[in-house]
Structure formats: C-alpha cells, structure tokens
Amino acid sequence: MAENWYGRMRRFSGGPTRFLSETNVEVFLTELLRELRDDRATFNLKVLLLSPLCEYPDLLCSSDSVGQETALDLMSVFAQCPRKSTQFRSHLLVALTCVLICTSCVRSRSHVALDFLDLLFQVAQDVSDVHNDDTSRSLRATACDCLQEMETCCPGLLSQRLELLSGLRQQETSRLHQVYAGLQTVVLKNAVYQLTQEPGAGAEHLKCLLGGNTSFAWEVDQDAFQTDSKDSAMLSSLIQGSMGMMPTLHTGPDCKELRSVLSSLLEESYLFTPLCQAALLHRLTEVVAMVPGIPPTIFRAQLLRLLGTSEVCLFHATLLMKCAFTDSLFSAEDETFLLKRLLVLSQHPLLSIPEKLFYMDCILHFPENRPISCSDSDEALPVLLTPQLASTLLPTVFNDSATMLARLHLQSLVYLEEGVEESRGLVYLYDHLTSMLNIVESGGSREIVVTFFRAAFLFLLYFSQVHSYCLDLSEQLCRLYLRHTRLAPHLINLANQTQERLPECTWAIGLLRGLQKGITKALLGQLSLQDLSWHLKVLTRVAEEREICQHCSLGFLSSVITTSPLGVGGDWRLGNSFLAVCRRVLLHPTLDSLLIPLADILQHLACYYGDADIQDHARLYYTLLTTVSQEKLAMMLAQEAADNGPQVKKRTLSSLMAENEGLTGALTVHQTETAVLCLTLVSSEGPGESGQLHEKETEDVTDVLEAYRSQFGEPGFMPDVTLKYQLVHKQDQDPRFEQLFNIRLHFVLTDDHYEQLQDINVPCVFKGRPPPVVQLRLKPRQPYPTTLRVSAIFTTQDGFSWHTPLPDVHVAFQQSFLPVPTPPSWSGEARLQLFERLWEEISSETGDCAVSLFCCQLQEAELNVLVGKHFCPFLVSHPANEDEFRVLFFLPPQSHLLLKVRSEVDAVHFSIASDSWQLLPLINSYLLTVTSSQEDTTS
C-alpha cells in the first residue's frame, strides 16, 4: 500500500490539476486523511502525504467547511502522535496553518482556527521536555513561525497576546530567543497600525494593548480589527512609500511602556543573526515612525554598530531608518560618513558584483537629511556627492558589463549636474566609449558588443546636446558598421531607442543618413551575400525616415540587381529584403520623384529574379505603383488596426480599391473551416501473385542466401511500400468546393520511421465523378506503424486558393508487408530453400534475432480461409502441403518475418522467427487481430 501512495504522490507532484481532474477530490482527500490516521504507516510516508496539504490546500479544500473538517482531522492526528515524532508534528502544524489560511477559516473567525491558535501557543510554551534539545526546540520554532504566518495574513490577530509574547521572549535563553523576538515585533507593529486606524485611540489604548493578555482579537471586538487586502499589503513595508502618508498614533510624550519594550528589543538585537536583526530594525523603525511620542533617538545606541557593518541587510536597514527619520536621528557627519562608506563599498575588491551594484543603486536613491526633491522614485544625485568624490567610480574597460554600465550611469548624472560641456569628466567618458568601440572593432565578444551599444545609448541619453561628441560618435559608428555589417541590428535598435526616448533629437536621423551614404558608396565587386542582406535591412530602416532622400538607396538597389550576380539569384530571403526596401519607399512622402527608378527596379525583379514568389510580389507592387494614387497606396500598405482595418478600406476607397482588394484576395491562400477532402484506402483486388511453387522452374541456385543478399548492394534495388488511396470529397460540403483544381497534397511525418514524402499533384476532383487514385510511395527506415499528417492546397472555380487539412492517414504494420524480393528467374524451390536458410540462421544467432510462438483456436477450414485471405501473396510452401504453411514476409528496408503455421491437436501454432526482435510485439498483435476476425466471421 505504501508503494501505491508513493506512486500517487509522484503523479500528484508532476501535475496536481491534471491528477485531481482524473480522480474525485473528496475521495482522494478522505483516503489521504485515513492514511495519516493509520498507525501502520511510517512517519516518512505520512510526512510525504502532508505535502499536498502544505503546497496545494486550495485545490484539496474547495470550501471553508471542507477546510474546517480537514483541520479537525489533522488536529486529531496531532493529538495522537507520539511526542518523539517531532518532524512529523512540525509538518502537521505547517499543514494546518496552510489549510486554515487558504480556506479563509482565520478571517471568518471559525472556532477551529481559535482552537488551533491555542494549540500553537501551548506548543510554543511547552518546555516540559527535560532535555530541551534541538529536536524539541525545532517544534517550538515551527509553532512560532506558524503564529507569525497567521498574524501576517490576518494583521491584529494576536494583538491581545503581546504581554505573553514578551514574557516568552524574556524567559527563553536558547536560540529560540530571536524567533520569539521576531514574532513579538510583527505583532507589535500590526497592533500599533490597527490603533492608528481607530478614531480617538491614544496612549491609554496603547498601554492597555501592551499589558493585555485576555484572548484573541476577535473575541474582544469582532469588528474592530478587520483588515482588507489593501491594509495587509500596506503593512508589508510602511516606510517604503512617502513619509507624508505614514499613519500616526497621537499619544503625547508619555509612552513609557512602549519605550521600555522597544529598548529591550534593541538591546538584545545584537545577539541575533544579521537577517533577523535587519527584520527587527525594519519593523521597529515603522513602529517609531507611527508613534511620534517615541523619539527616533532611541536607535542612537545602535548606530555606532550599524554604520560600520559589512552586512548588506543591516546596511539596508540603516538606510531605511535614515529615510524615515533623516536629521531627527542622523547628523550631518553621519550623513557624510554614510555616503563615503557607500562609495568605498561600491568598489571594494572583496565584495561580489551584486553587492557593489546594490551600493551604487543606494547612492542614486540616497535619503538626504534635507532633500531637495520630494520624489522618492526618481534617481537623483545626493547634494554631497561632488565630482571629486565620484571620480573613484569612473568606469574602465576592465569592469564587468553590469558594473561598467552602472558606473557610466552614475558618472553621466554627475557631469550632467556639473553642466560644463567640455569638462574633464565628459572627455573621460567619451574616451572610455571610444575605447570600447575600438574593442568591438577588433572583434569583441557578444557581451562586449551589447555592453558598448548600451553604453552608447546612455551617453546619448544624457549628452545628446553636446553636438561635437554626438557627431563624432555617429561617424565612428558608420565606419564600424562598414567593417562589421553583422552589427546592423544593434545600430537599428540604437536608432529606434534614441528616437523613442529623445523625440526632439535628430541624432538618429544623422546616423541613418551616414549609414545610407556608406552603404551606397560600397564597391559591388567586394560585396558578399551576407553583407548585402544586412545592407538591405539598414536601407529598409532608412526608408522609414521622411527627412532622408531615397534616390541613392534606389540607385544602389538598381546597381545590385542589374550588374551584380547576387541580384538575379533565386534566394527567397534576399528577394524579400529587396521588396522590403521597395515597400518602404512606396510609403515615402517623396514617392512622386522616385516613381521611375522604383518602377524600373520592380519591373526588373518581376522579369528576371530567380524566385517565382518574389516575381509575383514585385509584379503586384509594380501594378499598385503605376495604377493607384499615393494616398490609396499608403492606405493599402500601411499597417492598420486589426479591428476596423477592412471596414475602413471598404468605406474610404474607390471602386479601383475594391478591384485591388479582389486581386489581393486572389493572391491569398484562404483557410477552410473544416476538412474538404479525405484519403480512403483502396482495398486489394485479390490475393495477388504468390511465391508458391511454379510448374516451370527456370534456374537452380546453389547458395540461395548469399545470392539473395547480394541484391541489396545493387543501386536502386530497395523496394518501396506503395499504398493506393482515393481522394474523395467529405460529406455535406460547401457548394463552392464541388469542383477543385490543381490539388497539391502535402504530407508531414509524425516520427522518423519513414523517409519524408514528396508532395503529390492531382489535376482535379469533381463531386459526382469517380475519385482519382493517388499512390503513396513509402520508404521505411524501420517497418513500424506510423501516422501521416496530410494537408492540401487547391483552387476553386472562382480562382481563389484554399488550404485545408485532411484526416490523418494511419499506416498499419501489415501494410509494410512485401513478398520476398527474389530474382524473377528463381524457382519456387529456391524460395523455399531461402526460407529454410533464414530460419536456420535466425534460430542459431543471438543479437537482434528472435523466435516466438503464437497459438489460437481455429478449425482446419478456418485456417485455410485465413491463409488464403491474408498470407497467400507471401507463401513459399506449396499450397497443397496442408500440414504446414510457410510464410515469408519482407519488410523494407531489410527485415524479415518467417511463419510456420501448423495445426496441432490442441490449437494452431504460429512459429515465428525474425531478424529484428522489435517486430515480435507487432506481429503478435497482427496475428491476434486476423485470427480473432476469422473466429468472428465463422461464428
């Protein structure tokens, strides 16, 4: 039974939704809970069974009532579980917490949740274990974690137990001390926040809350402590947002109880791990920010330790405190020290790259004592950060990509703030950018290339107004492209991003104009196919700019297609690149002046390009160019919204436009809603020519096996499997498809058992006429069953082209059977000898060869009918020999199946031999089918 559960849990983990869709969820949950109560099950198995309740409680418990019943069962299991099974009891507490939270039992204040909270507090206070070892402490720690999770999901739930939590923390001397402290600070923060939402709440209410130990919040006032999801989200971090939005509790200066609790927690915080310290400081910072009666100087004693910390989490907590209290806690000297420490840590050689990037980001979001800007989200330089201080973070080519870009960003802000165009810092940044460009030009890696273009974008983003540098950068980029045309996508992306972020800047247009100039002056004799492909992509992007003249681009295209051997080839992708440039030029506002050269290019492509599809498209563009006005042409080619594009065309364009739409429709392949055609297998006309003994023997063969195998080395010998199908209409078809012309059938393999099939052309299919017969010539790689996906493209009587899927064609195993391909001059006796030699060889060899036996109940007459119906073309024994039939199947490319069929006293025995053991299950299934059908026919 345990093995069964292990398998079920494995299937559940592989796909919970799929697993539960195949079974009854309630039954599965009932069986799972029953197994958890079974004393015979091991605890390891029970821990595994709890994983679905821990990870997917919402799938198993579809309602609150099911969640409550499940929780009651789990609490019963917990009560009966031995105390020594600490690991299983811990998992039980986690599962109970997940079930109650995910089914909203906690928010609905059910008694099951109340009982579970009492249970958690009992476990958390249980120090009855004499040894009080790590095992027992781990269960108490789990209980505290469960309490904290429930408090986090339902803020204010434990607010009436603050005094109890404080007592537990003070009494604990083990490592659980920090667990209790973490739980207490979460409850304290949530309780103070709840008080800030209560009208008229003040010091007395806070004092009562800190000294209360009555029961849970909903027992005191069921409506006072409800929080919605928005409040819960706010409580995750109150000081992340604007401090002006911080809720406050007006208590006056008398907050001795709260001050005492905070001081006690802060004094003990140095004993905690760095992560626990950071979490505690974060929450206590929020508490002090909400209670103005507590001065921020309560943290002053901790600053000396925090300012010198090397822990990232503690440094982050310090910055959060500075964000919350600014000069109320941090002096000007502290602020200067913090900033200088950030600068040092941002370049410390012993720190990891993510840590240094974090410190650089902290510089850009540094919380100042006297902030100039009120925005908390935008990056801004601190007032104290001078160019001299920031010079320690100048980027170098030896930095990694992320560090270099972060430093370049920071320095760009520094020198942009400085406002001197010819400052030494700006000169250094541009020299650094030029150094990176030289590395790219020398063959830098892909990472270096991407980093350089991102750095160039940052430089342009901040210094696009410095025309001398921007002009020089544009010229260097053009020279770089002519040496490395593979950088075209990066240059196009740089131009696009610059135009998007700096719409008023004309730098991108200047770059594109320079690229156009360099491309059109290139020597055609030195132009490779790859370079030409990239050039055309760049020219396509250049043609999008209204301000750039396209005469030289068209001149370059004309020279390529008329004088270069690359321009008249049949490469479809290159032809599409030519047409992409022409299409963009068709949309250019200066099209009137470009009419003649563009028409010459399109006409040349339509007449001489080596691909028919490119010729058709060029002919269409030429027709549109010479017959449609520029306005209508732009409307036809411009990309419009998919929702109202066709309707807009029909309303706004003239009859000439409608004709063009018809032309477009005629050139488009439409998709049928359902299958129009299907292939039906043509039944065999008879048993065919058998390999039986002939009356006249023409040749005797001495070594039949060697002579037989020598044929396989001859070129073109290998026989194919030919199947005949009728191509017929499907029933209840659209009248438009009654007459189909020029049908092209396309086949797609679903496995690698056969060679790819060629497309088949059928002239026509008319409904009411005899259907045409198509032959599929299959070349097996392995003689296994397969499925062919079939589709067809055809033309209807109205001239439209259609694409339709056909039902799949299933090729059965027996359809690959062929008579043994012996020479025509061989006698029947030679074929029988071949059978014997093959049988002897297969029976004696190992490896892939194998023998088997199949038995069935058949009468003698039934056996004769079976052999005549299914095996006659493959018989190698004389049909008059009814004691034993010998059947030899040849399965391309070079496999054989041999049968000795004999009727015994108890059954008919089919002795099987094959030189490929993988065929045995297939022949066994085939024999089972044909013998069963024979029994059904005779019965």
Sequence and secondary structure as in RCSB ss.txt:
>XXXX:A:sequence
MAENWYGRMRRFSGGPTRFLSETNVEVFLTELLRELRDDRATFNLKVLLLSPLCEYPDLLCSSDSVGQETALDLM
SVFAQCPRKSTQFRSHLLVALTCVLICTSCVRSRSHVALDFLDLLFQVAQDVSDVHNDDTSRSLRATACDCLQEM
ETCCPGLLSQRLELLSGLRQQETSRLHQVYAGLQTVVLKNAVYQLTQEPGAGAEHLKCLLGGNTSFAWEVDQDAF
QTDSKDSAMLSSLIQGSMGMMPTLHTGPDCKELRSVLSSLLEESYLFTPLCQAALLHRLTEVVAMVPGIPPTIFR
AQLLRLLGTSEVCLFHATLLMKCAFTDSLFSAEDETFLLKRLLVLSQHPLLSIPEKLFYMDCILHFPENRPISCS
DSDEALPVLLTPQLASTLLPTVFNDSATMLARLHLQSLVYLEEGVEESRGLVYLYDHLTSMLNIVESGGSREIVV
TFFRAAFLFLLYFSQVHSYCLDLSEQLCRLYLRHTRLAPHLINLANQTQERLPECTWAIGLLRGLQKGITKALLG
QLSLQDLSWHLKVLTRVAEEREICQHCSLGFLSSVITTSPLGVGGDWRLGNSFLAVCRRVLLHPTLDSLLIPLAD
ILQHLACYYGDADIQDHARLYYTLLTTVSQEKLAMMLAQEAADNGPQVKKRTLSSLMAENEGLTGALTVHQTETA
VLCLTLVSSEGPGESGQLHEKETEDVTDVLEAYRSQFGEPGFMPDVTLKYQLVHKQDQDPRFEQLFNIRLHFVLT
DDHYEQLQDINVPCVFKGRPPPVVQLRLKPRQPYPTTLRVSAIFTTQDGFSWHTPLPDVHVAFQQSFLPVPTPPS
WSGEARLQLFERLWEEISSETGDCAVSLFCCQLQEAELNVLVGKHFCPFLVSHPANEDEFRVLFFLPPQSHLLLK
VRSEVDAVHFSIASDSWQLLPLINSYLLTVTSSQEDTTS
>XXXX:A:secstr
 HHHHHHHHHHHHH HHHHHHTS HHHHHHHHHHHHH TTS HHHHHHHHHHHHH HHHH  SHHHHHHHHHHHH
HHHHHS TT HHHHHHHHHHHHHHHHHTTTTTTT HHHHHHHHHHHHHHH    SS  HHHHHHHHHHHHHHHHH
HHHSTTTTGGGHHHHHHHHHH  STHHHHHHHHHHHHHHHHHHHHHTSTT  HHHHHHHHH  SS HHHH TTTT
   HHHHHHHT GGGS GGG       S  HHHHHHHHHHHHHGGGS HHHHHHHHHHHHHHHHH TTS GGGGH
HHHHHHHT   HHHHHHHHHHHHHHGGGT  HHHHHHHHHHHHHHTT TTS HHHHHHHHHHHHT   SS S   
SSS    TT  HHHHGGG   TTS HHHHHHHHHHHHHHHHHHT TT HHHHHHHHHHHHHHHHHHTT  HHHHH
HHHHHHHHHHHHHTT HHHHHHHHHHHHHHHHH GGGHHHHHHHHHHHHHH TT  HHHHHHHHHHHHHHTS GG
G  HHHHHHHHHHHHHHTT TTS  HHHHHHHHHHHHHSGGGGS  HHHHHHHHHHHHHHHTSTTHHHHHHHHHH
HHHHHHHH S HHHHHHHHHHHHHHHHS HHHHHHHHS   TTTHHHHHHHHS HHHHHHHHHHHHHSEEE SS 
 EEEEE   SSS       SS     SSHHHHHHHGGGSTT    EEEEEEEEE SS  GGGSEEEEEEEEEEES
SSSB     EEEEEEETTS   EEEEEE BSS   EEEEEEEEEEETTS EEEEEEEEEEE GGGG EE    TT
  HHHHHHHHHHHHHHHHH  TT EEEEEEE   HHHHHHHIIIIIGGGB S TT  SEEEEEEEETTTEEEEEE
EEE SSSEEEEEEES GGGHHHHHHHHHHHHHHHHHHH 
